[in-house]
Amino acid sequence: MTYDKHGVLEMAEVNYASNRPAASNPIKINDVSLRDGHQSLFATRGRTEDMIPVAEMIDEIGYNAVEVWGGATFDTMHRFLGEDPWERLRTLKKYMPQTPFSMLLRGQNIVGYRNYADDVVRAFVQRSIDNGMDIFRVFDALNDFRNFEIAAEVIKENKKHLQGAVCYTLTEQRLGGEVYNMEYYLNKVKELVEIGVDSICLKDMAGLLAPYDAYNIIREIKKITDIPLNLHTHFTSGMGDLAIFKAIEAGVDIVDTCIGPYAYRTSHPAVEPIVISLLGTNRDSGMSIKKITAIADEMEVHIPKYKHLDNNPKYAITDISVILHQTPGGMLSNLVNQLKAMDSLHRLEEVFQMLPKVRKDLGNVPLVTPTSQIVGVQTVNNVLFDKEEGEYAQITEQVKDLCFGMYGKTTDPINPEVQKKALEGYPKGENPTTERPGSILEPELDEAKEKASGLARDIDDELIVALYPVTGKRFLRWKYGQEDIPLEFKPRTLGQVEKEERLIRKALAGELTSNGNGRSRRELEVTVDGERFTVEINDPYSQELANRSRRSHRAVAQEVEEGGSGKLIASIPAMIVEIKKKVGDKVNADEIVAVFEAMKMMNSMKAGIDGVVKEVNFSAGDNISKGDVIMVIEPEE
Ligand code: CO
């Protein structure tokens, strides 16, 4: 039977359960469970020890590639897990020698949130290859492929696989409109072909791709190039499986999936139904569903350790708000956290209203790390701090960089008024640049090596510090035993999880008496037979959770007390990145005295008054809580 011209797959007329014929054009499948899967579902907190039990099994399946690294893994591992990211790569390689490894590389942003200098990019990509990486999926948040240049050079020199990704984003509910239409994507694909990529990825990080758009866009891309085409889509809106199916019908070569327990919600379509659905067709993957099921069973064992990180209170596994508000899953939870930290969650609807306006002002950029953060945080700032619309009273450092051109070329021009305001007093100049961002950055590696000296023992250590100066150094102190890893960063064991669940059951049965000291108590939402309960339990991890949510919040504002003495007070939790002044230093009101990071965005704090620094209470790397007095400045007589 052939229904191909109607878009229906060709079926083999055999009993494929007992006699499975080889497909003429098998779909190639990537597994992304060990990177994007846990990044999407439990904040990238998956630990190597829980990957090892499934690694060999995954290696047996015949995946086209396994994505095991990159994206947020590098950051979370050294920051929250006390694990060396390089070590994971080497360890997994031992268990998975057959399947090519792939990673997500944010172009000149590497695995961070800003553009790094060329020397850092070169060293990082080279070390990734040396440690076992085979396929590099390279993307740029602005789809400005000049940001691939340096990474691509190193990948090619080493004869590794360069996959160029186009970020799929929309301004409308479906493909089309003035900005992100078919023409835009086809032009981007042509640019990639010109660069000489080995394969192309359509990277739908937010799950926006509707099935018929998937079909059309893949058909059109296939007309202009026969370079292998990989679809990366998320399930988020609920369209993921449908989009993958129409893409397969349209002739896509490779699709990304997760194994059942790591699939769906904001993650990816599951591999199992795809394998079964294609059984016996001309696009049969040839994969053993039995072997995949065994992996899923093993994964189920370890998942309870991460349950506490899934704070999605919804029953629905689909979230159409991604289409309605153009906010990818990760971005939405960040917005909610940021508003919560400012006691302003009730203003979420205003943020949704404001978001497309801010995005338009900032050149209608795609919303993907880091632009999703940049646009999201600025939107919240505008809603909370602006007295009139379009004022941009508090502009983040990243928006200033974006306006200068430090991230590359935006899709549309930036609103000139916003740009002018953002670049007032900008250190690199008030006129934006059109250069490739990397080419205007001074080399950074030597300075990083210096910063890391006494701590780092090799180039891999130095690169951790080059990418993440503050948390990177803290990690190296943990790694080499100069500092203990705090309890909150240590792995949870199944025993602990079981104990916690026993406590919950007891609490629900009314068998627990409340004797908590308040500090170590924790509220848990649990569902029993479809009914939801809130229970309080005592356990040391409550503090970890409290700290964790505190740390993830952004922004510190400042208060200048009446009567003159300037107290710089944290209005929300953050991490100090740099204190620029010491006790006794003279400052003027407009001078930046401290830099802090919250929600992965850098913010700077001005002195607020002219005077002399009397007190400095924190140093780089410290976490600050709401109400903390960071610095005291006294006016000069
Ligand atoms: Co993704």
Residues whose N, C-alpha, C, O or C-beta is under 5 A from the ligand:
A	BS01	CO	D36 M205
